[in-house]
């Protein structure tokens, strides 16, 4: 076992040295913690929010239900979600996401049509996953990237095919 303390490395056998110099080591750890806290705090901005008590109570209930450990993380996630919603309103925005669909692979030429569409859109489709739910029903997930308008059009085209029982497009920004 090796201990990393200050600029020195100590093996387990040097524990007497460590205990003799415990004061120095504790001071080093305190300074290290302060430096870490300072770096972390420089990346976080604190601000106050005025809010009605009943609205705060509802927010806290939702936050607790979703498993947030504190209000700050819940608020950050809400802000991120809103930023993504605003981003994807732009038809030329670069996006990434998934199209999940459930379909009957015996419905006419659906399988052939899906393959044709996927080959026509190889630049937008990064990968696919295909699962057999039962003898007739498949679940397929397409991972997509590109301009919002192109991804939306592709998803709408696929969801409109005869035999698609359900389709859901989930889009996000590449970087948040």
DOTILO-107516 format. One record per residue (C-alpha): residue in three letters; residue number from 1; x negated, y negated, z negated. Coordinates in steps of 0.001 Angstrom, whole numbers, plus 500000, padded with zeros to 6 digits. Layout:
residu=ALA	num=NUM	east=X	north=Y	up=Z
...
***
This chain:
residu=UNK	num=1	east=500000	north=500000	up=500000
residu=UNK	num=2	east=498647	north=496565	up=500949
residu=UNK	num=3	east=499679	north=493246	up=499425
residu=UNK	num=4	east=499355	north=490072	up=501508
residu=UNK	num=5	east=498758	north=487160	up=499201
residu=UNK	num=6	east=497185	north=483808	up=500051
residu=UNK	num=7	east=494448	north=484301	up=502639
residu=UNK	num=8	east=493387	north=487619	up=501086
residu=UNK	num=9	east=494584	north=491191	up=501442
residu=UNK	num=10	east=494607	north=493395	up=498375
residu=UNK	num=11	east=494954	north=497132	up=498271
residu=UNK	num=12	east=496985	north=498879	up=495595
residu=UNK	num=13	east=493734	north=499577	up=493716
residu=UNK	num=14	east=493078	north=495836	up=493342
residu=UNK	num=15	east=496233	north=495321	up=491297
residu=UNK	num=16	east=494168	north=494224	up=488265
residu=UNK	num=17	east=492797	north=491304	up=490310
residu=UNK	num=18	east=496335	north=490426	up=491373
residu=UNK	num=19	east=497608	north=490442	up=487782
residu=UNK	num=20	east=494660	north=488383	up=486535
residu=UNK	num=21	east=495383	north=485749	up=489186
residu=UNK	num=22	east=499157	north=485913	up=488951
residu=UNK	num=23	east=499431	north=482152	up=488316
residu=UNK	num=24	east=497695	north=481325	up=491583
residu=UNK	num=25	east=499765	north=483893	up=493442
residu=UNK	num=26	east=503026	north=482528	up=491992
residu=UNK	num=27	east=502051	north=478998	up=493021
residu=UNK	num=28	east=501256	north=480238	up=496517
residu=UNK	num=29	east=504632	north=481959	up=496781
residu=UNK	num=30	east=506436	north=478817	up=495580
residu=UNK	num=31	east=504613	north=476673	up=498158
residu=UNK	num=32	east=505394	north=479240	up=500842
residu=UNK	num=33	east=509094	north=479219	up=499922
residu=UNK	num=34	east=509175	north=475412	up=500025
residu=UNK	num=35	east=507552	north=475385	up=503442
residu=UNK	num=36	east=510034	north=477946	up=504760
residu=UNK	num=37	east=512951	north=475989	up=503287
residu=UNK	num=38	east=511638	north=472754	up=504810
residu=UNK	num=39	east=511324	north=474313	up=508266
residu=UNK	num=40	east=514800	north=475831	up=507972
residu=UNK	num=41	east=516402	north=472641	up=506682
residu=UNK	num=42	east=514934	north=470576	up=509515
residu=UNK	num=43	east=516968	north=472664	up=511960
residu=UNK	num=44	east=520243	north=472243	up=510038
residu=UNK	num=45	east=522277	north=469034	up=509763
residu=UNK	num=46	east=524622	north=468672	up=506812
residu=UNK	num=47	east=527777	north=466592	up=507160
residu=UNK	num=48	east=530957	north=466037	up=505176
residu=UNK	num=49	east=534450	north=466878	up=506331
residu=UNK	num=50	east=537676	north=465401	up=504984
residu=UNK	num=51	east=540519	north=467908	up=505237
residu=UNK	num=52	east=543996	north=468393	up=503814
residu=UNK	num=53	east=544112	north=470996	up=501006
residu=UNK	num=54	east=546708	north=473216	up=502730
residu=UNK	num=55	east=544697	north=473244	up=505975
residu=UNK	num=56	east=541533	north=474141	up=504036
residu=UNK	num=57	east=543383	north=476938	up=502249
residu=UNK	num=58	east=544521	north=478413	up=505588
residu=UNK	num=59	east=540999	north=478069	up=506988
residu=UNK	num=60	east=539530	north=479822	up=503938
residu=UNK	num=61	east=542052	north=482679	up=504294
residu=UNK	num=62	east=541140	north=483196	up=507952
residu=UNK	num=63	east=537415	north=482954	up=507141
residu=UNK	num=64	east=537750	north=485532	up=504382
residu=UNK	num=65	east=539801	north=487874	up=506601
residu=UNK	num=66	east=537151	north=487681	up=509329
residu=UNK	num=67	east=534390	north=488384	up=506809
residu=UNK	num=68	east=532543	north=485066	up=506755
residu=UNK	num=69	east=530399	north=484647	up=503661
residu=UNK	num=70	east=530713	north=480865	up=503723
residu=UNK	num=71	east=532562	north=478005	up=505398
residu=UNK	num=72	east=529499	north=476792	up=507272
residu=UNK	num=73	east=529157	north=479936	up=509349
residu=UNK	num=74	east=532900	north=479983	up=510081
residu=UNK	num=75	east=532780	north=476355	up=511230
residu=UNK	num=76	east=529675	north=477009	up=513374
residu=UNK	num=77	east=531449	north=479923	up=515087
residu=UNK	num=78	east=534548	north=477806	up=515738
residu=UNK	num=79	east=532388	north=475088	up=517273
residu=UNK	num=80	east=530534	north=477613	up=519445
residu=UNK	num=81	east=533834	north=479105	up=520596
residu=UNK	num=82	east=535166	north=475678	up=521531
residu=UNK	num=83	east=531951	north=474818	up=523390
residu=UNK	num=84	east=532253	north=478004	up=525426
residu=UNK	num=85	east=535902	north=477242	up=526241
residu=UNK	num=86	east=534916	north=473789	up=527460
residu=UNK	num=87	east=531952	north=475176	up=529435
residu=UNK	num=88	east=533996	north=477723	up=531356
residu=UNK	num=89	east=536528	north=475084	up=532447
residu=UNK	num=90	east=533903	north=473923	up=534945
residu=UNK	num=91	east=534330	north=476039	up=538114
residu=UNK	num=92	east=530615	north=475733	up=538949
residu=UNK	num=93	east=529407	north=476653	up=535444
residu=UNK	num=94	east=526983	north=479576	up=535185
residu=UNK	num=95	east=528702	north=482282	up=533151
residu=UNK	num=96	east=528263	north=485879	up=532102
residu=UNK	num=97	east=530921	north=488291	up=530944
residu=UNK	num=98	east=532816	north=491511	up=531374
residu=UNK	num=99	east=535852	north=492707	up=533261
residu=UNK	num=100	east=537449	north=495678	up=531531
residu=UNK	num=101	east=540081	north=497577	up=533444
residu=UNK	num=102	east=542205	north=500649	up=532969
residu=UNK	num=103	east=543512	north=502300	up=536118
residu=UNK	num=104	east=544999	north=505411	up=537662
residu=UNK	num=105	east=542346	north=506768	up=539980
residu=UNK	num=106	east=545026	north=508749	up=541880
residu=UNK	num=107	east=546818	north=505533	up=542938
residu=UNK	num=108	east=546327	north=505508	up=546705
residu=UNK	num=109	east=542986	north=504275	up=547946
residu=UNK	num=110	east=542207	north=502418	up=544681
residu=UNK	num=111	east=538874	north=504108	up=543965
residu=UNK	num=112	east=537603	north=503436	up=547473
residu=UNK	num=113	east=538800	north=499832	up=547318
residu=UNK	num=114	east=537073	north=499283	up=543943
residu=UNK	num=115	east=533798	north=500633	up=545319
residu=UNK	num=116	east=534114	north=498443	up=548407
residu=UNK	num=117	east=534720	north=495314	up=546300
residu=UNK	num=118	east=531828	north=496182	up=543982
residu=UNK	num=119	east=529460	north=496616	up=546923
residu=UNK	num=120	east=530646	north=493326	up=548418
residu=UNK	num=121	east=529888	north=491576	up=545103
residu=UNK	num=122	east=526618	north=493238	up=544141
residu=UNK	num=123	east=525110	north=489834	up=543292
residu=UNK	num=124	east=527754	north=489117	up=540655
residu=UNK	num=125	east=528029	north=492656	up=539250
residu=UNK	num=126	east=525055	north=493529	up=537060
residu=UNK	num=127	east=526241	north=496990	up=536037
residu=UNK	num=128	east=529324	north=499157	up=535590
residu=UNK	num=129	east=530420	north=501739	up=533067
residu=UNK	num=130	east=533070	north=504301	up=533961
residu=UNK	num=131	east=534873	north=506507	up=531431
residu=UNK	num=132	east=537524	north=509172	up=532010
residu=UNK	num=133	east=540293	north=508618	up=529462
residu=UNK	num=134	east=542282	north=511592	up=530703
residu=UNK	num=135	east=542817	north=513490	up=533969
residu=UNK	num=136	east=544448	north=510510	up=535714
residu=UNK	num=137	east=543278	north=507436	up=533816
residu=UNK	num=138	east=539888	north=505723	up=533883
residu=UNK	num=139	east=538414	north=502825	up=531983
residu=UNK	num=140	east=535783	north=500798	up=533775
residu=UNK	num=141	east=533733	north=497854	up=532549
residu=UNK	num=142	east=531920	north=495535	up=534939
residu=UNK	num=143	east=529219	north=493252	up=533560
residu=UNK	num=144	east=529346	north=490072	up=535630
residu=UNK	num=145	east=527329	north=486894	up=536086
residu=UNK	num=146	east=527600	north=483935	up=538401
residu=UNK	num=147	east=529620	north=480773	up=538915
residu=UNK	num=148	east=532876	north=480622	up=536971
residu=UNK	num=149	east=535045	north=480226	up=540069
residu=UNK	num=150	east=533431	north=483245	up=541764
residu=UNK	num=151	east=533729	north=485471	up=538694
residu=UNK	num=152	east=537358	north=484448	up=538125
residu=UNK	num=153	east=538240	north=485106	up=541778
residu=UNK	num=154	east=536548	north=488526	up=541662
residu=UNK	num=155	east=538400	north=489459	up=538469
residu=UNK	num=156	east=541741	north=488262	up=539855
residu=UNK	num=157	east=541194	north=490259	up=543072
residu=UNK	num=158	east=540457	north=493445	up=541134
residu=UNK	num=159	east=543281	north=493004	up=538605
residu=UNK	num=160	east=545778	north=492527	up=541459
residu=UNK	num=161	east=544966	north=495897	up=543059
residu=UNK	num=162	east=547750	north=498489	up=543037
residu=UNK	num=163	east=546970	north=501086	up=540367
residu=UNK	num=164	east=545215	north=498726	up=537926
residu=UNK	num=165	east=547232	north=499146	up=534723
residu=UNK	num=166	east=545382	north=496518	up=532723
residu=UNK	num=167	east=542489	north=494150	up=533310
residu=UNK	num=168	east=540835	north=491695	up=530938
residu=UNK	num=169	east=538124	north=489173	up=531790
residu=UNK	num=170	east=535930	north=487933	up=528921
residu=UNK	num=171	east=533565	north=485102	up=529794
residu=UNK	num=172	east=530875	north=483254	up=527867
residu=UNK	num=173	east=527944	north=480960	up=528485
residu=UNK	num=174	east=524550	north=482456	up=529182
residu=UNK	num=175	east=523108	north=480377	up=526359
residu=UNK	num=176	east=525006	north=478891	up=523451
***
